[in-house]
Amino acid sequence: MHRWRSPEQIPDDLPSTVVTLGNFDGVHRGHRAVLGRVVERAHDEGALAVAVTFDPHPLAVLRPGAAPALITSTPQRLDLLERAGLDGVLVMEFTRDLASWSPGRFVVDVFVRALHACCVVVGADTRFGARNSGDTDTLRALGREHGFDVVVVEDVGDGPDDNGRWSSTQVRDLLVEGEVGQAADLLGRPHTVGGVVVHGHHRGREIGYPTANLAQDSDGLVPADGVYAGWLLRPDAGDDTDAMLPAAISVGTNPTFDGVERTVEAYVLDRDDLDLYDEHVVVEFVERLRPMLRFDSVEELIERMAHDVDRAREILGAARRTPRPLK
């Protein structure tokens, strides 16, 4: 998939395209309904399927105090867009200057001149241009003027809001509440957080539950504090049998040990032989087991952790394994 960071990077001889526009945070099922139409129409037209998106999120520039916590980082979003079948993504740097562009200028400079759009596919609630003054009617008028078709995809979904539509806001709210299972229903896949494994305080190893601690700059919205059943994925492991490992995942500050830094750490069930330091891993959240608790003693913590591991094993259908000897 082509990844352009500005219209100037797009080659002049780019074939015609079918284009869509949006922030696509989370690339949830509603987004993928639109993306599916883009890919389908591009196939019919013999054109390239392209999405235009922004980095940073427009609200982070225009109203920083109101900017949402992002479900997915830009690299995660691009990977998900590629998996949706797109041929290219234009990631435009969102600035106050770009925010001042009229709908007409945006369409001409980006869709017409840079991307040679023969068709633009958008959701019914799409707004663009200065002060969000452009809508689907604006886009249709510009399409007639500049020679491209416009396809509007009506709201789709069975979400919990009044319109029954899927939205990034819904997904974000569910993750903040720890409802990772419901969030997965809207996303169409489990939510993930990815990052490099770093050294922690090694308390887990000392009490028999060694964990992989993710670095603080990990990608993806970290859900509510608590303990979760999920998977630890190792993208660089290839076809290795250890590429996808069942795990109990802890999110929080470790209050039993008076911790102050919020961390994400995963204990791979029944394994104490893995050396994951400095490896990039992905933690996939399946179900929340309980909130984060403070225990009066380490013994109480260990007892509860044993219960958490049993529950995680049950949820994930993971058979108990005898750890291999340390190498």
MARKE-693375 format. One record per residue (C-alpha): residue in three letters; chain; x, y, z. Coordinates in nm, 3 decimals, m for minus. Layout:
<atoms>
<atom type="ALA" mol="A" X="X" Y="Y" Z="Z"/>
...
</atoms>
This chain:
<atoms>
<atom type="MET" mol="A" X="0.000" Y="0.000" Z="0.000"/>
<atom type="HIS" mol="A" X="0.131" Y="0.344" Z="m0.092"/>
<atom type="ARG" mol="A" X="0.168" Y="0.577" Z="0.206"/>
<atom type="TRP" mol="A" X="0.198" Y="0.947" Z="0.121"/>
<atom type="ARG" mol="A" X="0.255" Y="1.220" Z="0.379"/>
<atom type="SER" mol="A" X="0.154" Y="1.511" Z="0.155"/>
<atom type="PRO" mol="A" X="m0.012" Y="1.568" Z="m0.184"/>
<atom type="GLU" mol="A" X="0.330" Y="1.668" Z="m0.322"/>
<atom type="GLN" mol="A" X="0.456" Y="1.312" Z="m0.269"/>
<atom type="ILE" mol="A" X="0.190" Y="1.168" Z="m0.500"/>
<atom type="PRO" mol="A" X="0.330" Y="1.100" Z="m0.850"/>
<atom type="ASP" mol="A" X="0.183" Y="1.300" Z="m1.137"/>
<atom type="ASP" mol="A" X="0.114" Y="0.983" Z="m1.334"/>
<atom type="LEU" mol="A" X="m0.103" Y="0.830" Z="m1.061"/>
<atom type="PRO" mol="A" X="m0.396" Y="0.639" Z="m1.219"/>
<atom type="SER" mol="A" X="m0.750" Y="0.745" Z="m1.142"/>
<atom type="THR" mol="A" X="m0.867" Y="0.675" Z="m0.789"/>
<atom type="VAL" mol="A" X="m1.174" Y="0.611" Z="m0.580"/>
<atom type="VAL" mol="A" X="m1.125" Y="0.818" Z="m0.265"/>
<atom type="THR" mol="A" X="m1.268" Y="0.839" Z="0.084"/>
<atom type="LEU" mol="A" X="m1.204" Y="1.087" Z="0.364"/>
<atom type="GLY" mol="A" X="m1.200" Y="1.059" Z="0.742"/>
<atom type="ASN" mol="A" X="m1.006" Y="1.030" Z="1.066"/>
<atom type="PHE" mol="A" X="m1.071" Y="0.654" Z="1.082"/>
<atom type="ASP" mol="A" X="m0.972" Y="0.627" Z="1.448"/>
<atom type="GLY" mol="A" X="m1.000" Y="0.261" Z="1.540"/>
<atom type="VAL" mol="A" X="m1.099" Y="0.162" Z="1.184"/>
<atom type="HIS" mol="A" X="m1.419" Y="0.014" Z="1.329"/>
<atom type="ARG" mol="A" X="m1.696" Y="m0.172" Z="1.148"/>
<atom type="GLY" mol="A" X="m1.864" Y="0.150" Z="1.032"/>
<atom type="HIS" mol="A" X="m1.539" Y="0.270" Z="0.878"/>
<atom type="ARG" mol="A" X="m1.488" Y="m0.065" Z="0.710"/>
<atom type="ALA" mol="A" X="m1.836" Y="m0.050" Z="0.555"/>
<atom type="VAL" mol="A" X="m1.727" Y="0.268" Z="0.378"/>
<atom type="LEU" mol="A" X="m1.383" Y="0.130" Z="0.295"/>
<atom type="GLY" mol="A" X="m1.544" Y="m0.182" Z="0.151"/>
<atom type="ARG" mol="A" X="m1.748" Y="0.033" Z="m0.086"/>
<atom type="VAL" mol="A" X="m1.432" Y="0.220" Z="m0.187"/>
<atom type="VAL" mol="A" X="m1.248" Y="m0.103" Z="m0.268"/>
<atom type="GLU" mol="A" X="m1.549" Y="m0.246" Z="m0.454"/>
<atom type="ARG" mol="A" X="m1.600" Y="0.069" Z="m0.663"/>
<atom type="ALA" mol="A" X="m1.227" Y="0.092" Z="m0.739"/>
<atom type="HIS" mol="A" X="m1.232" Y="m0.265" Z="m0.865"/>
<atom type="ASP" mol="A" X="m1.528" Y="m0.187" Z="m1.089"/>
<atom type="GLU" mol="A" X="m1.361" Y="0.128" Z="m1.225"/>
<atom type="GLY" mol="A" X="m1.015" Y="m0.022" Z="m1.268"/>
<atom type="ALA" mol="A" X="m0.892" Y="0.248" Z="m1.031"/>
<atom type="LEU" mol="A" X="m0.691" Y="0.263" Z="m0.710"/>
<atom type="ALA" mol="A" X="m0.867" Y="0.262" Z="m0.372"/>
<atom type="VAL" mol="A" X="m0.734" Y="0.550" Z="m0.160"/>
<atom type="ALA" mol="A" X="m0.816" Y="0.704" Z="0.178"/>
<atom type="VAL" mol="A" X="m0.731" Y="1.057" Z="0.291"/>
<atom type="THR" mol="A" X="m0.679" Y="1.103" Z="0.664"/>
<atom type="PHE" mol="A" X="m0.510" Y="1.343" Z="0.905"/>
<atom type="ASP" mol="A" X="m0.232" Y="1.349" Z="1.162"/>
<atom type="PRO" mol="A" X="m0.263" Y="1.481" Z="1.427"/>
<atom type="HIS" mol="A" X="m0.635" Y="1.458" Z="1.496"/>
<atom type="PRO" mol="A" X="m0.795" Y="1.792" Z="1.395"/>
<atom type="LEU" mol="A" X="m0.919" Y="1.861" Z="1.749"/>
<atom type="ALA" mol="A" X="m0.564" Y="1.827" Z="1.883"/>
<atom type="VAL" mol="A" X="m0.485" Y="2.139" Z="1.677"/>
<atom type="LEU" mol="A" X="m0.809" Y="2.335" Z="1.694"/>
<atom type="ARG" mol="A" X="m0.925" Y="2.255" Z="2.050"/>
<atom type="PRO" mol="A" X="m0.652" Y="2.064" Z="2.233"/>
<atom type="GLY" mol="A" X="m0.855" Y="2.044" Z="2.554"/>
<atom type="ALA" mol="A" X="m1.133" Y="1.862" Z="2.371"/>
<atom type="ALA" mol="A" X="m0.910" Y="1.626" Z="2.172"/>
<atom type="PRO" mol="A" X="m1.002" Y="1.260" Z="2.227"/>
<atom type="ALA" mol="A" X="m0.759" Y="0.994" Z="2.337"/>
<atom type="LEU" mol="A" X="m0.692" Y="0.801" Z="2.016"/>
<atom type="ILE" mol="A" X="m0.797" Y="0.437" Z="1.993"/>
<atom type="THR" mol="A" X="m0.518" Y="0.367" Z="1.747"/>
<atom type="SER" mol="A" X="m0.186" Y="0.535" Z="1.676"/>
<atom type="THR" mol="A" X="m0.115" Y="0.650" Z="1.322"/>
<atom type="PRO" mol="A" X="0.100" Y="0.340" Z="1.244"/>
<atom type="GLN" mol="A" X="m0.175" Y="0.112" Z="1.376"/>
<atom type="ARG" mol="A" X="m0.437" Y="0.301" Z="1.174"/>
<atom type="LEU" mol="A" X="m0.234" Y="0.271" Z="0.856"/>
<atom type="ASP" mol="A" X="m0.184" Y="m0.102" Z="0.907"/>
<atom type="LEU" mol="A" X="m0.558" Y="m0.148" Z="0.958"/>
<atom type="LEU" mol="A" X="m0.638" Y="0.059" Z="0.648"/>
<atom type="GLU" mol="A" X="m0.402" Y="m0.158" Z="0.448"/>
<atom type="ARG" mol="A" X="m0.574" Y="m0.470" Z="0.581"/>
<atom type="ALA" mol="A" X="m0.904" Y="m0.322" Z="0.459"/>
<atom type="GLY" mol="A" X="m0.774" Y="m0.359" Z="0.103"/>
<atom type="LEU" mol="A" X="m0.671" Y="m0.004" Z="0.016"/>
<atom type="ASP" mol="A" X="m0.405" Y="0.068" Z="m0.245"/>
<atom type="GLY" mol="A" X="m0.295" Y="0.395" Z="m0.088"/>
<atom type="VAL" mol="A" X="m0.339" Y="0.634" Z="0.203"/>
<atom type="LEU" mol="A" X="m0.264" Y="1.006" Z="0.205"/>
<atom type="VAL" mol="A" X="m0.189" Y="1.122" Z="0.559"/>
<atom type="MET" mol="A" X="m0.212" Y="1.502" Z="0.560"/>
<atom type="GLU" mol="A" X="m0.054" Y="1.698" Z="0.842"/>
<atom type="PHE" mol="A" X="m0.340" Y="1.884" Z="1.004"/>
<atom type="THR" mol="A" X="m0.249" Y="2.245" Z="1.067"/>
<atom type="ARG" mol="A" X="m0.441" Y="2.567" Z="1.123"/>
<atom type="ASP" mol="A" X="m0.361" Y="2.659" Z="0.764"/>
<atom type="LEU" mol="A" X="m0.518" Y="2.337" Z="0.635"/>
<atom type="ALA" mol="A" X="m0.817" Y="2.401" Z="0.865"/>
<atom type="SER" mol="A" X="m0.874" Y="2.731" Z="0.683"/>
<atom type="TRP" mol="A" X="m0.906" Y="2.573" Z="0.338"/>
<atom type="SER" mol="A" X="m1.249" Y="2.609" Z="0.182"/>
<atom type="PRO" mol="A" X="m1.430" Y="2.290" Z="0.084"/>
<atom type="GLY" mol="A" X="m1.370" Y="2.379" Z="m0.280"/>
<atom type="ARG" mol="A" X="m0.997" Y="2.425" Z="m0.236"/>
<atom type="PHE" mol="A" X="m0.964" Y="2.098" Z="m0.047"/>
<atom type="VAL" mol="A" X="m1.151" Y="1.904" Z="m0.314"/>
<atom type="VAL" mol="A" X="m0.961" Y="2.059" Z="m0.604"/>
<atom type="ASP" mol="A" X="m0.612" Y="2.042" Z="m0.451"/>
<atom type="VAL" mol="A" X="m0.644" Y="1.696" Z="m0.299"/>
<atom type="PHE" mol="A" X="m0.914" Y="1.493" Z="m0.473"/>
<atom type="VAL" mol="A" X="m0.889" Y="1.638" Z="m0.825"/>
<atom type="ARG" mol="A" X="m0.530" Y="1.751" Z="m0.883"/>
<atom type="ALA" mol="A" X="m0.334" Y="1.518" Z="m0.655"/>
<atom type="LEU" mol="A" X="m0.545" Y="1.201" Z="m0.658"/>
<atom type="HIS" mol="A" X="m0.725" Y="1.220" Z="m0.995"/>
<atom type="ALA" mol="A" X="m1.046" Y="1.102" Z="m0.829"/>
<atom type="CYS" mol="A" X="m1.312" Y="0.952" Z="m1.049"/>
<atom type="CYS" mol="A" X="m1.534" Y="0.881" Z="m0.749"/>
<atom type="VAL" mol="A" X="m1.550" Y="0.990" Z="m0.384"/>
<atom type="VAL" mol="A" X="m1.715" Y="0.761" Z="m0.128"/>
<atom type="VAL" mol="A" X="m1.806" Y="0.906" Z="0.214"/>
<atom type="GLY" mol="A" X="m2.028" Y="0.844" Z="0.514"/>
<atom type="ALA" mol="A" X="m2.350" Y="1.041" Z="0.548"/>
<atom type="ASP" mol="A" X="m2.212" Y="1.253" Z="0.834"/>
<atom type="THR" mol="A" X="m1.893" Y="1.362" Z="0.653"/>
<atom type="ARG" mol="A" X="m1.794" Y="1.727" Z="0.701"/>
<atom type="PHE" mol="A" X="m1.487" Y="1.897" Z="0.555"/>
<atom type="GLY" mol="A" X="m1.332" Y="2.233" Z="0.483"/>
<atom type="ALA" mol="A" X="m1.312" Y="2.549" Z="0.695"/>
<atom type="ARG" mol="A" X="m1.537" Y="2.528" Z="1.002"/>
<atom type="ASN" mol="A" X="m1.669" Y="2.196" Z="0.867"/>
<atom type="SER" mol="A" X="m1.873" Y="2.397" Z="0.619"/>
<atom type="GLY" mol="A" X="m1.866" Y="2.127" Z="0.353"/>
<atom type="ASP" mol="A" X="m2.108" Y="1.832" Z="0.363"/>
<atom type="THR" mol="A" X="m2.231" Y="1.566" Z="0.123"/>
<atom type="ASP" mol="A" X="m2.442" Y="1.816" Z="m0.071"/>
<atom type="THR" mol="A" X="m2.133" Y="2.036" Z="m0.112"/>
<atom type="LEU" mol="A" X="m1.938" Y="1.733" Z="m0.230"/>
<atom type="ARG" mol="A" X="m2.202" Y="1.637" Z="m0.484"/>
<atom type="ALA" mol="A" X="m2.203" Y="1.991" Z="m0.628"/>
<atom type="LEU" mol="A" X="m1.822" Y="1.988" Z="m0.652"/>
<atom type="GLY" mol="A" X="m1.835" Y="1.645" Z="m0.812"/>
<atom type="ARG" mol="A" X="m2.066" Y="1.772" Z="m1.086"/>
<atom type="GLU" mol="A" X="m1.833" Y="2.067" Z="m1.143"/>
<atom type="HIS" mol="A" X="m1.509" Y="1.868" Z="m1.156"/>
<atom type="GLY" mol="A" X="m1.625" Y="1.542" Z="m1.306"/>
<atom type="PHE" mol="A" X="m1.626" Y="1.284" Z="m1.029"/>
<atom type="ASP" mol="A" X="m1.906" Y="1.072" Z="m0.889"/>
<atom type="VAL" mol="A" X="m2.009" Y="1.084" Z="m0.523"/>
<atom type="VAL" mol="A" X="m2.134" Y="0.782" Z="m0.329"/>
<atom type="VAL" mol="A" X="m2.279" Y="0.842" Z="0.017"/>
<atom type="VAL" mol="A" X="m2.289" Y="0.543" Z="0.251"/>
<atom type="GLU" mol="A" X="m2.573" Y="0.578" Z="0.499"/>
<atom type="ASP" mol="A" X="m2.514" Y="0.511" Z="0.868"/>
<atom type="VAL" mol="A" X="m2.463" Y="0.144" Z="0.936"/>
<atom type="GLY" mol="A" X="m2.442" Y="m0.062" Z="1.250"/>
<atom type="ASP" mol="A" X="m2.622" Y="m0.191" Z="1.553"/>
<atom type="GLY" mol="A" X="m2.446" Y="0.026" Z="1.807"/>
<atom type="PRO" mol="A" X="m2.594" Y="0.143" Z="2.138"/>
<atom type="ASP" mol="A" X="m2.665" Y="0.504" Z="2.046"/>
<atom type="ASP" mol="A" X="m3.000" Y="0.640" Z="1.921"/>
<atom type="ASN" mol="A" X="m2.904" Y="0.600" Z="1.557"/>
<atom type="GLY" mol="A" X="m2.774" Y="0.246" Z="1.602"/>
<atom type="ARG" mol="A" X="m2.450" Y="0.343" Z="1.427"/>
<atom type="TRP" mol="A" X="m2.094" Y="0.242" Z="1.504"/>
<atom type="SER" mol="A" X="m1.865" Y="0.527" Z="1.608"/>
<atom type="SER" mol="A" X="m1.516" Y="0.586" Z="1.742"/>
<atom type="THR" mol="A" X="m1.667" Y="0.766" Z="2.041"/>
<atom type="GLN" mol="A" X="m1.858" Y="0.454" Z="2.141"/>
<atom type="VAL" mol="A" X="m1.548" Y="0.238" Z="2.112"/>
<atom type="ARG" mol="A" X="m1.344" Y="0.487" Z="2.313"/>
<atom type="ASP" mol="A" X="m1.605" Y="0.507" Z="2.589"/>
<atom type="LEU" mol="A" X="m1.622" Y="0.129" Z="2.618"/>
<atom type="LEU" mol="A" X="m1.245" Y="0.095" Z="2.645"/>
<atom type="VAL" mol="A" X="m1.228" Y="0.365" Z="2.913"/>
<atom type="GLU" mol="A" X="m1.485" Y="0.159" Z="3.108"/>
<atom type="GLY" mol="A" X="m1.288" Y="m0.163" Z="3.057"/>
<atom type="GLU" mol="A" X="m1.560" Y="m0.317" Z="2.839"/>
<atom type="VAL" mol="A" X="m1.314" Y="m0.467" Z="2.593"/>
<atom type="GLY" mol="A" X="m1.556" Y="m0.738" Z="2.477"/>
<atom type="GLN" mol="A" X="m1.820" Y="m0.487" Z="2.375"/>
<atom type="ALA" mol="A" X="m1.553" Y="m0.269" Z="2.215"/>
<atom type="ALA" mol="A" X="m1.443" Y="m0.570" Z="2.009"/>
<atom type="ASP" mol="A" X="m1.799" Y="m0.608" Z="1.880"/>
<atom type="LEU" mol="A" X="m1.791" Y="m0.252" Z="1.743"/>
<atom type="LEU" mol="A" X="m1.435" Y="m0.281" Z="1.614"/>
<atom type="GLY" mol="A" X="m1.492" Y="m0.619" Z="1.455"/>
<atom type="ARG" mol="A" X="m1.176" Y="m0.746" Z="1.623"/>
<atom type="PRO" mol="A" X="m1.015" Y="m0.739" Z="1.969"/>
<atom type="HIS" mol="A" X="m0.858" Y="m0.411" Z="2.076"/>
<atom type="THR" mol="A" X="m0.478" Y="m0.412" Z="2.091"/>
<atom type="VAL" mol="A" X="m0.193" Y="m0.221" Z="2.250"/>
<atom type="GLY" mol="A" X="0.155" Y="m0.269" Z="2.108"/>
<atom type="GLY" mol="A" X="0.500" Y="m0.174" Z="2.225"/>
<atom type="VAL" mol="A" X="0.852" Y="m0.277" Z="2.318"/>
<atom type="VAL" mol="A" X="0.901" Y="m0.500" Z="2.622"/>
<atom type="VAL" mol="A" X="1.108" Y="m0.321" Z="2.886"/>
<atom type="HIS" mol="A" X="1.242" Y="m0.407" Z="3.229"/>
<atom type="GLY" mol="A" X="1.011" Y="m0.339" Z="3.522"/>
<atom type="HIS" mol="A" X="1.058" Y="m0.405" Z="3.892"/>
<atom type="HIS" mol="A" X="1.072" Y="m0.784" Z="3.834"/>
<atom type="ARG" mol="A" X="0.818" Y="m0.838" Z="4.111"/>
<atom type="GLY" mol="A" X="0.619" Y="m1.076" Z="3.894"/>
<atom type="ARG" mol="A" X="0.913" Y="m1.309" Z="3.847"/>
<atom type="GLU" mol="A" X="0.982" Y="m1.299" Z="4.220"/>
<atom type="ILE" mol="A" X="0.630" Y="m1.423" Z="4.300"/>
<atom type="GLY" mol="A" X="0.607" Y="m1.679" Z="4.020"/>
<atom type="TYR" mol="A" X="0.428" Y="m1.472" Z="3.754"/>
<atom type="PRO" mol="A" X="0.690" Y="m1.312" Z="3.525"/>
<atom type="THR" mol="A" X="0.537" Y="m1.043" Z="3.307"/>
<atom type="ALA" mol="A" X="0.625" Y="m0.865" Z="2.985"/>
<atom type="ASN" mol="A" X="0.604" Y="m0.490" Z="3.062"/>
<atom type="LEU" mol="A" X="0.525" Y="m0.261" Z="2.770"/>
<atom type="ALA" mol="A" X="0.709" Y="0.069" Z="2.732"/>
<atom type="GLN" mol="A" X="0.521" Y="0.387" Z="2.820"/>
<atom type="ASP" mol="A" X="0.513" Y="0.502" Z="2.457"/>
<atom type="SER" mol="A" X="0.312" Y="0.201" Z="2.345"/>
<atom type="ASP" mol="A" X="0.060" Y="0.231" Z="2.060"/>
<atom type="GLY" mol="A" X="m0.313" Y="0.212" Z="2.122"/>
<atom type="LEU" mol="A" X="m0.557" Y="0.336" Z="2.385"/>
<atom type="VAL" mol="A" X="m0.492" Y="0.160" Z="2.716"/>
<atom type="PRO" mol="A" X="m0.824" Y="0.039" Z="2.862"/>
<atom type="ALA" mol="A" X="m0.941" Y="0.087" Z="3.221"/>
<atom type="ASP" mol="A" X="m0.726" Y="m0.039" Z="3.505"/>
<atom type="GLY" mol="A" X="m0.786" Y="m0.403" Z="3.580"/>
<atom type="VAL" mol="A" X="m0.692" Y="m0.759" Z="3.492"/>
<atom type="TYR" mol="A" X="m0.785" Y="m0.903" Z="3.154"/>
<atom type="ALA" mol="A" X="m0.773" Y="m1.229" Z="2.964"/>
<atom type="GLY" mol="A" X="m0.608" Y="m1.191" Z="2.627"/>
<atom type="TRP" mol="A" X="m0.324" Y="m1.282" Z="2.399"/>
<atom type="LEU" mol="A" X="0.037" Y="m1.175" Z="2.361"/>
<atom type="LEU" mol="A" X="0.126" Y="m1.159" Z="1.992"/>
<atom type="ARG" mol="A" X="0.482" Y="m1.161" Z="1.860"/>
<atom type="PRO" mol="A" X="0.473" Y="m1.014" Z="1.507"/>
<atom type="ASP" mol="A" X="0.837" Y="m1.100" Z="1.439"/>
<atom type="ALA" mol="A" X="0.803" Y="m1.465" Z="1.543"/>
<atom type="GLY" mol="A" X="0.671" Y="m1.573" Z="1.201"/>
<atom type="ASP" mol="A" X="0.525" Y="m1.923" Z="1.207"/>
<atom type="ASP" mol="A" X="0.679" Y="m2.001" Z="1.543"/>
<atom type="THR" mol="A" X="0.441" Y="m2.179" Z="1.780"/>
<atom type="ASP" mol="A" X="0.514" Y="m1.900" Z="2.030"/>
<atom type="ALA" mol="A" X="0.381" Y="m1.627" Z="1.797"/>
<atom type="MET" mol="A" X="0.042" Y="m1.612" Z="1.975"/>
<atom type="LEU" mol="A" X="0.042" Y="m1.684" Z="2.347"/>
<atom type="PRO" mol="A" X="m0.247" Y="m1.688" Z="2.599"/>
<atom type="ALA" mol="A" X="m0.201" Y="m1.428" Z="2.870"/>
<atom type="ALA" mol="A" X="m0.339" Y="m1.262" Z="3.180"/>
<atom type="ILE" mol="A" X="m0.292" Y="m0.887" Z="3.134"/>
<atom type="SER" mol="A" X="m0.262" Y="m0.632" Z="3.413"/>
<atom type="VAL" mol="A" X="m0.330" Y="m0.262" Z="3.358"/>
<atom type="GLY" mol="A" X="m0.271" Y="m0.015" Z="3.639"/>
<atom type="THR" mol="A" X="m0.030" Y="0.115" Z="3.900"/>
<atom type="ASN" mol="A" X="0.020" Y="m0.202" Z="4.108"/>
<atom type="PRO" mol="A" X="m0.141" Y="m0.054" Z="4.420"/>
<atom type="THR" mol="A" X="m0.035" Y="m0.346" Z="4.643"/>
<atom type="PHE" mol="A" X="0.323" Y="m0.226" Z="4.593"/>
<atom type="ASP" mol="A" X="0.232" Y="0.146" Z="4.612"/>
<atom type="GLY" mol="A" X="0.308" Y="0.194" Z="4.245"/>
<atom type="VAL" mol="A" X="0.250" Y="0.532" Z="4.080"/>
<atom type="GLU" mol="A" X="0.323" Y="0.467" Z="3.712"/>
<atom type="ARG" mol="A" X="0.043" Y="0.315" Z="3.506"/>
<atom type="THR" mol="A" X="0.169" Y="0.010" Z="3.318"/>
<atom type="VAL" mol="A" X="0.051" Y="m0.265" Z="3.086"/>
<atom type="GLU" mol="A" X="0.205" Y="m0.603" Z="3.161"/>
<atom type="ALA" mol="A" X="0.120" Y="m0.950" Z="3.038"/>
<atom type="TYR" mol="A" X="0.187" Y="m1.284" Z="3.206"/>
<atom type="VAL" mol="A" X="0.202" Y="m1.561" Z="2.947"/>
<atom type="LEU" mol="A" X="0.012" Y="m1.849" Z="3.104"/>
<atom type="ASP" mol="A" X="0.234" Y="m2.118" Z="3.253"/>
<atom type="ARG" mol="A" X="0.552" Y="m1.986" Z="3.092"/>
<atom type="ASP" mol="A" X="0.865" Y="m1.868" Z="3.268"/>
<atom type="ASP" mol="A" X="1.113" Y="m1.943" Z="2.988"/>
<atom type="LEU" mol="A" X="1.044" Y="m1.652" Z="2.751"/>
<atom type="ASP" mol="A" X="1.296" Y="m1.372" Z="2.703"/>
<atom type="LEU" mol="A" X="1.096" Y="m1.091" Z="2.544"/>
<atom type="TYR" mol="A" X="1.305" Y="m0.789" Z="2.646"/>
<atom type="ASP" mol="A" X="1.348" Y="m0.533" Z="2.365"/>
<atom type="GLU" mol="A" X="1.102" Y="m0.725" Z="2.146"/>
<atom type="HIS" mol="A" X="0.800" Y="m0.550" Z="1.997"/>
<atom type="VAL" mol="A" X="0.484" Y="m0.731" Z="2.105"/>
<atom type="VAL" mol="A" X="0.111" Y="m0.672" Z="2.076"/>
<atom type="VAL" mol="A" X="m0.130" Y="m0.730" Z="2.364"/>
<atom type="GLU" mol="A" X="m0.481" Y="m0.828" Z="2.255"/>
<atom type="PHE" mol="A" X="m0.761" Y="m0.775" Z="2.507"/>
<atom type="VAL" mol="A" X="m1.041" Y="m1.034" Z="2.514"/>
<atom type="GLU" mol="A" X="m1.232" Y="m0.996" Z="2.843"/>
<atom type="ARG" mol="A" X="m1.198" Y="m0.804" Z="3.168"/>
<atom type="LEU" mol="A" X="m1.164" Y="m1.031" Z="3.468"/>
<atom type="ARG" mol="A" X="m1.178" Y="m0.776" Z="3.748"/>
<atom type="PRO" mol="A" X="m1.086" Y="m0.417" Z="3.842"/>
<atom type="MET" mol="A" X="m0.745" Y="m0.335" Z="3.984"/>
<atom type="LEU" mol="A" X="m0.740" Y="m0.407" Z="4.359"/>
<atom type="ARG" mol="A" X="m0.508" Y="m0.333" Z="4.648"/>
<atom type="PHE" mol="A" X="m0.432" Y="m0.639" Z="4.861"/>
<atom type="ASP" mol="A" X="m0.323" Y="m0.637" Z="5.223"/>
<atom type="SER" mol="A" X="m0.043" Y="m0.884" Z="5.163"/>
<atom type="VAL" mol="A" X="0.160" Y="m1.037" Z="4.883"/>
<atom type="GLU" mol="A" X="0.012" Y="m1.375" Z="4.978"/>
<atom type="GLU" mol="A" X="m0.340" Y="m1.247" Z="4.908"/>
<atom type="LEU" mol="A" X="m0.221" Y="m1.106" Z="4.575"/>
<atom type="ILE" mol="A" X="m0.066" Y="m1.439" Z="4.473"/>
<atom type="GLU" mol="A" X="m0.384" Y="m1.625" Z="4.565"/>
<atom type="ARG" mol="A" X="m0.596" Y="m1.389" Z="4.356"/>
<atom type="MET" mol="A" X="m0.351" Y="m1.404" Z="4.066"/>
<atom type="ALA" mol="A" X="m0.381" Y="m1.783" Z="4.061"/>
<atom type="HIS" mol="A" X="m0.757" Y="m1.740" Z="4.032"/>
<atom type="ASP" mol="A" X="m0.715" Y="m1.480" Z="3.756"/>
<atom type="VAL" mol="A" X="m0.490" Y="m1.716" Z="3.560"/>
<atom type="ASP" mol="A" X="m0.741" Y="m2.000" Z="3.591"/>
<atom type="ARG" mol="A" X="m1.019" Y="m1.771" Z="3.465"/>
<atom type="ALA" mol="A" X="m0.804" Y="m1.649" Z="3.177"/>
<atom type="ARG" mol="A" X="m0.719" Y="m2.006" Z="3.083"/>
<atom type="GLU" mol="A" X="m1.089" Y="m2.095" Z="3.086"/>
<atom type="ILE" mol="A" X="m1.189" Y="m1.795" Z="2.872"/>
<atom type="LEU" mol="A" X="m0.909" Y="m1.846" Z="2.620"/>
<atom type="GLY" mol="A" X="m0.943" Y="m2.223" Z="2.606"/>
<atom type="ALA" mol="A" X="m0.574" Y="m2.250" Z="2.686"/>
<atom type="ALA" mol="A" X="m0.448" Y="m2.583" Z="2.817"/>
<atom type="ARG" mol="A" X="m0.217" Y="m2.578" Z="3.116"/>
<atom type="ARG" mol="A" X="0.146" Y="m2.613" Z="3.013"/>
<atom type="THR" mol="A" X="0.442" Y="m2.724" Z="3.216"/>
<atom type="PRO" mol="A" X="0.707" Y="m2.450" Z="3.185"/>
<atom type="ARG" mol="A" X="1.023" Y="m2.552" Z="3.006"/>
<atom type="PRO" mol="A" X="1.348" Y="m2.528" Z="3.202"/>
<atom type="LEU" mol="A" X="1.520" Y="m2.190" Z="3.182"/>
<atom type="LYS" mol="A" X="1.798" Y="m2.182" Z="2.922"/>
</atoms>
